Amino acid sequence: MKRLKRKQYGFTLVELLIGMIAGIILLGSLYIIFKAQLKSYNLQSQYIGMQNNIRIALTSIAKEIRMAGYDPKGTAFSSISPISIAEEYEISFAYDKNKDGIIESNEIISYRLKPNDDTDNNGIADNGATMLIRKIGSTLQPLADNIEAIAFAYAFINNTNDKILAYNATGTNKNIYWAIPYNNYWYNLDVNDDGKIDKKDDFNNDNIIDITNTGIPIIDNNIRAIKIWILVRSEHADNNFIDNNSYVIGRYIITPKNNPIDKHYRHWLLSITVKLRNMGLN
């Protein structure tokens, strides 16, 4: 009696190879997608971290500068000024924190970039980015990392008894002066008197604002408000990214794409204006 042969079903070697190749292609595609998403997530996390870094630093600076000149007993500033350094790259001020009528060394605060990394004192890191430093007395305290630039500008009164800030009386729009010190005089940053400090104030396109002399001598005690800019950059470069923006920080205009080292970093600029409520401006 003959047995009936059953048909045998399976995959041929060619079919197995095709299936393996298709699987490898699929896995490769999934890996590429996963890698791209992971990179995007890491960049987003880095950017958020960068924002938090600068926001916390600037809030801390503004809060402390706002206290400049605080003197509840009225005796703390008989021999020193509430603001001892008012440069475009650094500010140093004091307030009577413990309310004892005396300014002690730990009540004198300074902010600037790490001095060794800003050797020309222009508020721009010499090698891309550095630490923002808080100096209290003689102690240096790191406040924030990856800071590329910082700048300060000042609004002030003409005379001790003035109740209003000095403004551009010869300008069309009569905007207040936001100025930096130079050769013992205040030099205005808002050169075109449009109420903004921007690239339009750089008339000769050399990435430096063409500051103009206000004719008003510098008297630190007459400062009533301070404008602060901080430019931070991401911790790591991204070779697939080029920052095409320009950032105005005080009198300097920074364009990362023109710098082969800096162009692949992401940047974020934040600014704030601080009124010195203890020096007569609420």
Secondary structure, 3 states (H helix, E strand, C coil): CCCCCCCCCCCCHHHHHHHHHHHHHHHHHHHHHHHHHHHHHHHHHHHHHHHHHHHHHHHHHHHHHCCCCCCCCCCCCCCCCCEEEECCCCEEEECCCCCCCCCCHHHEEEEEECHHHCCCCCCECCCCCEEEEEEECCEEEEEEEEEEEEEEEEEECCCCCCCCCCECCCCCCCCECCEEEECCEEEECCCCCCCCCCHHHCCCCCCECCCEEEEEECCHHHEEEEEEEEEEECCCCCCCCCCCCCEEECCEEECHHHCCCCCCCCEEEEEEEEECHHHCCC
